Amino acid sequence: MCIYIEVSLPIYRSHSHTQATDRQTDRQKLCCALCLLLATLAGPGGMASFGDDEKPPSPNAGSKDGLVTMAIPAYNRKDVGLTKDTVTAMVEIKATSSAAMREGLDLVAVLDVSRHKIESVKKALQFIIMKLTRVDRLSIVSFDSTARRLNPLRCMTQAAQTDLKAVVDGLEDGGGADIMAGLELGLAVLRGRVHTESRTANVFLMSDGQTTSGDPRQVNPGEVAVYTFGFGAGTDHKLLSDLANKSTGGTYSAVPDGTNLSAPFSQLLGGLLTVVAQDVQLTLEPNTADGDLEEMAVAPGRDYTTITDDKSGLITIKFGTLFSGEARKVAVNFMLRDSDETEEYDATLAEARHSYAGQKTRQSLEAILIVRTPNPSSPADAGVENRSVQAEELRRLHADSINAASLLAEAERLEEAREKIVDAQNAVEDIVLLNDGEKMVNALRAELLQLLAFMESQELYNQRGRPYALATVTSHGRQRTAPRDDEGEVRCLYAAPRMTTYLEQAKRSEENPKEPVPSADDDL
């Protein structure tokens, strides 16, 4: 397809300073209009290319080997019998706790400047600007009834921070809210990058979710993580949650009126500024040759792209990025056939291998095996390792219970919803764990108490319980922090140390705006 564009500009016959300024203004307007036209023509999932992203510093030259490791698989039982049986294995991969080899951050902030939310957006964005370093790049897109790119992706040097602060200060309220146009333009900025090596692509969408044109759910984010933030009363929490969930790794966070605006952004930046691995995958290859395995299936309750090869049974799970110190746990269920053996032996059920972008040494396979014996142990004899798998099963059931309770509350069956939460509380109290397992149980217990408090009335649930439930279910499904409206400072189960540090910094910044905000380099 060929597109011809005819452009007419005013003719200036004299050369006064005023006319020269007008000529420059006309050219700037034309450039902005052409950029928007290209983004519009590309449409959802299109390939509009700006190609003007600033060249970042060279990526880290060190080896990326060993940045992500796999633990020895754990099992919910010590052993199984020789007859038909089932067993669950837990495969865990974890990123290094060091952020010295982190990936560069490419962030597009997509800002809803309609409906008088502008002051809230400004405060949040100022904190973001101060946390970024010259390794990171930021572009700002604003939208009301139309979308505008306010600047290309710029390396966040001190000069760039000053410039973008001025851009943010100059934002003004508009009319209408075309979320779809804003999101499409933000994604077009990232798709049009020239420099992409060792860089992560992310969008922060800040809005109340009240769109006036189109359905933004139709936008295809591709491999870009979209993090959405709902501002104030009247927010369409479900829409913003759906947009985040459609992306790889994105989460939704509600920002109620009167709360610390920088808090949710600070926690996420604590992760995005410590990304140590991209394109993280786990493959599970079933062992069908030995005759023990009848079926292998990944347990439900996780929100990742999972691909199963119909012929070989090979399962590939795509996690996207991993923040420093983040872990991903995958429960795998195995159905076993009757064994022809009469004595105890080790049965290899599958082999697991993880991979990620930039590694040079291929990871070795990790065998998933279980002892089969004519005299299997009682489930009551479970050891510490076995209880850790049981804890993971409890966590998944916990998230399912919260989701079920929220569906009841959405149908205004609040009493039934509260009963569902109480049942989940009883399930949590029935399990006995030690050390880290007990910490997890405490976190689950706190989540249920918080949600139960938000279900005291239908009005309170609609205002605070709904976004809390949406964020909690997403957080468990993706095993990633989703900042929430917590009374009593309920800490998310997946919060990394840097996230906690940034949250404390955001609080100090809110209390004393004149206090300098440490940069990511200062934190490191």
N, C-alpha and C positions, 0 to 999 in steps of 0.2 A: 504494500500500500504506500502510495506517495502522497504527501500532504504539502500543499503550497500555501504559504502564508504571505499575504501582502500587508505591509506596514507603512503607514503614513505618519511622518513627524512634522511639526511646524517648521517653516523656513524662517530663519533669523537672518536678516540682511545687514544688520549692524552688529556690533560686537561689544555691547555694554556688559558690565559685570552681572547685572540682573538677568539679561537674556542668556548669558553663558550658564548661569546657575539653573535657569529654567530648562535649558537644553540638557544639562546633566541630569536633572530631575526626571525629564521625559525618558531619557535612556534607562535610568534605574527602574522606572515604572514598567518600561517595556521588558526589561530582563526578568522582573518578577512575574509579569504576566505570562511570558514564554515558559518559565519554569513551572508555573501552575498548570499551563496548558499541557505540557508534556506529562505531568503527573496525572492529569485528568484523562488524557488519551490512553495512558497505560492501564487504568482501571485496576480492580482488585487483582492482585497477583501479577500485575504488569511489570515491565522492565524499564520504566522511565529512568533515565540516567542523568544526574546532575554532573558528576565527574569533576567536582570542584572541592572535594574534601582535602583539607590541609594534610600534607605529608607528616606523619608522626615520627618520633624518634625510632631508631632501629629496635626491633624486638630483642628480648633477652637471648643471648647467644649460647647460654648454657644448655646442658642436656635436660630433656624433659622426662627421661626414664626414671621410674620410681616415684613419680608424683601421685600416682593412684595405685593402691595395692589391694589385694583380695585376701580376706581372712580365710582360715580353714573352715569349711562348712560345718555348721552345727545342726543338730537334729532334735526333734521333739521327744525322741525315745532313745534309750541306750541300745536297744536291739529289737529285732522282730522275729516272728516265728517262721517256720518253714512252709506253712500253709498260706493261702491268700491273705494279704495284709496291706496296710497302708502306712506310710511314713512321710513326714514333712521335713525338708531340709531348708536351712536358711543360708543364703549366700550373701555375703556383705562385702562391698567395696568401699574404700575410704580414701579421701584426698589428704595429702600432707597438710600439716598444720602451719607450715611456713608459706608466706605470701611473697617471698623474694623472687619467685619465678612467675609472678602473676601475668595474666594476659591484659592487654590494653583494653580500656572500656570505650566503646562508641555508643553514646547515649543520645537519643532524640527525645526531648521533652515536648509532648503534645499538650497544649494548654487550652482549656475551655475558658474564654474570656467573656462569656455571656452571663447574664443573670447575677451580676454583682458578686461573683466568686473571685474576682480578680485580686483582691487584697490577700486572700488566703493563698492563692497560687503564687503570688509574689514572694511571700515569706518562705514558703517551702522551697522555691527555686533558688533563692539567695543562699540557703544552706548548702544545696547541692553544688552550686558553682564554687563555693569556698572549699569543698572537700576534694574536688578534682585536681589532678596534677597535669603537667605537660605531656605525660604519657597517655592521658585520657582526652577524648574529644567530645564536644557537646554541640548539638544543633537545637534550635528552638523553633517550634511550629506553633502558631496560635490559630484558633478558629472561633468563629461565631457562625454567621450564616455562610461564610466562605472560609477557606483555609489559606494561610500564608506561611511561607518559610522565612523566618526573620534573619537567619544567618546559616551559612554552610557549616559542616562539621569542622570545628576549630580546636586545635590543641590548647589545653587550658593553662597557658602561661599566665603570668601575673597581668600582662597587658590584656590578654583575652578575657580574663576574669573581670577586669575593670570595664571593658567594652560591653560584656554581656550583662553585667549588673545594670548598666545604663539602659540596655535594651529592655530588661525586665521592669525597671522603674518606669519606663515609658509606656507600658501596656495600659490599654484603656478598655472599658466595658464596651461590648457590642450587643447586637440583637440576634436572636436565633442561635441555634447550636447544631451544626452539621458535623456530628461526631465521625461519621463515615468519611467525609472529606478530610478531616484532620488526621485520622488514623492512616488513610491511604497516602497522604502526603508525607507523613512521618516515615512510613515504610519505604516510600520511594527514595527518600534521602539515604536510607541505609542500603537499599538495592543498588543505588548509583555510586557507591563508593569505589574509588580506584585502589585505595590502600586497605587491604583486609587481613594481611598476614598476622597471626597471633593476636587477633582482635575479636571481641565479642560484640554482637549487635543486640541492642536493647531499646525498648520504648517505654517511657513513663507517660501514661495517659491520665491526665488530671481533669475530672469533670464531675457533674452531678448525674450524668447518665440520661438527662432529659434531652433527647435528640429531636430535631424538627424536620429531618430529611433522611430518607432511606433507612436501611437496617444495617448497622455497622457489623453485625454478626456475619454478614456475607463477605467481609474482607478476609482474604487469605494471608495470614502473617508469615507463612513459610517457616523458616528456621529461626525467626526473630522472636525473642522472649518479650512479651507485652505485659507490663506490670500496670495495673489500673488502680486508681485512687478515687474514692467517692467523697465529695466534699459536701458536708452540711445536711440539713433536713431536706426531705423530699427526694433524696438520691434514689435512682433506680439501681439498687444493689445487684439484682439478678442480671441485668444487662452487662454491667461492668465486670461481674464475676465470669459471665460467659465469654467475654472478650479475652480475659486473662487465661481462662482454661483452654481456649482454642489454640493458644500458642504453646511453644515448647518451654516449660519451666516457669511461665508467668504466674503471678498470684494477684489476688485482689485484697485491698485494704480500705476500710472505711475511716474517714477522718471527720468525726462529729464536730459540730460547732462548739467552740469553747475549749477544744483540746489542744495539746502541743502539736502544732502543724508539722514541725520538723521530725517528730518521732518516727513515723512509719518510713519516711524517706531515709532517715539516718540508718535504720536497721538494715534496709535493703542495700544501701550503699556499702555497709559493712561486709556484705557478701559480694556484690558486683565488683568492688575494688580489690577482691582477693580471689578472683577466678583463677584456678591453677590448671584446669583441664577442660577441653571442649570435645564435643562429639564422643562422649563417653558411652560405651556400649558393653553389654554383657551377653555372651552367647552360651546357650545350654544345649549340649549335644547328647541325646539319649543313647544309652548302650542297649541296643536290641539284640546283640549277638549272643549274649550269655544266657538268655532265656528267663531272667528274673523279672524284667520290667514288662508290665502290660501297658501302662500309660503314664505319661509325664505331663503336668500342667502347672503353669504359674498360678498361684493362689490369687483370687480377686482382691480388690481393695487398693490397687495402685493405679496411678494416673500417668502412665508412660506409653509411648508408642511401642507396641509389641508385634513382632512379625513371626509367624510360624510357617515353616516350609512343609507343605502337605506331604511330600514324598519322604524326606529324611526325618521329619519331626524336629529339626533344628529350630530353636527359639532364639530370637534376637530381641533384646530390650534396649531401647535408646533413651538415655537419661539426659542428653544435652550437656550442660555445663555442671561443674562441681566447684563450689566455693571452698576456700581453705578450711580444712577440718570437717567438711560435710561427709556424710556417709549415706549409702543407699542399701537397704536391706530388701532382699527378694525371697519370699517363701515359695518353695516349689513342692507340689504334692506328687507323690509317687504311688501308683497302684502296682502291687507285686503279685506275680503268679505263684501257684504251688511250686515248690522246689522238689527236684528229684534227689537232692542230697539228704543224707541222714545225720550228718555231723555239722558242727558249727563251721561257718566260713564267712569271708568278707565278700559281699556282693557289690560290684561296681554298677551303679544305676545310671550315671551320666558323667559328663566332663564339662567343666565351666572354664571360660576364659574371658578376660576383660580387655578392652582396648580404648585408646583415645588419640586425638590428633597430636601429631608431633613426636610420638614415641618412636625410637629407632630400634629398640630391642623388642621382639615379639614376646608377649607374656606366655609363660608356660601354662599348660592345662592343669586344672585342679580337679582331682577325682572326687565325685560325690558317691560315697559308699557307706553301706550299713552292714552290721553284723547280723547274719541270719543264724538262728540257733533252735534246736528242738525244745529248749527251755527258756523262752523269752522272759525278760524282767517285767515286773508289774509297773504300769505307768506311775504308780505312787512312789516308786524308787527313783524318780527323775533327779538327776544331779543339776549342778549350776548351769552347765551348758544346755541341758534339755529345757530348763526353766526359761532361759533366754529366748528360745524359740517359742515357748508358750506365751511369753510376754509379747512377742511380735504378733502372734495370733490374737491376743487380747487387744492390742492397739488397733488392729484392722477391724475387729468387731466393734470396738469403741467408736471409730469413725462412722461405721455403718449405722450405729444406734443414733448418733447425732444427726446424721442425714435423715433417718426415718422420723426422728422427733421433729425436725424442722419441716418436713413435708406435712406432718399432722398439724403443726402450728400454722402453716400457710393455709390449710383448709379450715382454720379457726376451731380446731379440735384441741384446744390448749390443755385440757385436763389429761387427755390421752397422751399428749406430747410430754407432759411432766412425768407421767407414769413410765414412759419409755426411758426417760433420763434416770429415774430412780432405779429401774431394772439394770441400766448400765452401771450405776453406782454400786449396786450389789455385786455385779460381776467383777468389778475392780477390787472390791474388798475380799473376794473369795480367793484371790491368788496371792501367794506369799513369795516375794522375791527379795534378793539381797543386792547391796551396792548400787550399781547403775540401774538395775531393774527396779529397785525401790524408788529411785529418782523418777523413773518414767511413770510409775504408778501414781506418785504424788502429782505429777504434771497432769495426768489424765483425770485424777480426782478433782483438781482445781478447775479444769475446763468444764466438767459437768456441773460443779457448784456455780460457776459463773453463768452458764447457760440457763440453769434452773432459776437463778435470780432474774435473768432477763425474760423469763416466762411468767412473771407474776401477773401480768396483764397482757391482753392482746396488743394494746397500744405500745407498751414497752417492748414487746417482742418485735413489732413492726419497725420500731425506731432503732433498736440496738441488738436484739436477739438475732434478727435475720442476717445482718452483715457479719455478726460474730460466728454464726453457724456456717455461713458460706466460706468464710476465711479459714475456719477450723477444718472443715472437710477437705478443702483444697490443700491446706498445709499437710495433713496426714497423707493425702493421696500422692503428693509430690515429695514428701519428706523434706520440706523446705519451710523456713519461717515465712509466715504471712502475718504482718503486724495487725493487731486487733485492738478493739475497744475494751481493754481489760480494767476492771476495778480491782484494786489491790495488787496491781503489778504482776499478773499471772504471766510467768515466763513461758514462751513457746518451747516445746520439746526440742526443736531443731536449731535454736539460736546458737550461733558460733560466738566465740569470745569477742571477735572484732565487732560483731553486731551489738553486743552489750556495751562495749566501749563507746561506739558511736551514739548509742541511745543516751548515755550519760552526757556526752558532749552536747547533744541537741537540747537536753534539759537546761544545761548551763547557759547555752546560747539564748534560749527563750527567756531565762531569768535575767541575763545581762547581755543584751544585743551588742554592746560595744566590745565585749571580750573576743579576741581573735579566735577563729575556729581553726584547729590544727588541720593541716592537709594530710592526705593519705601517706605521703612520704614521711611526715612527722610521726604519724602513728606507727609506721614500720620501724 
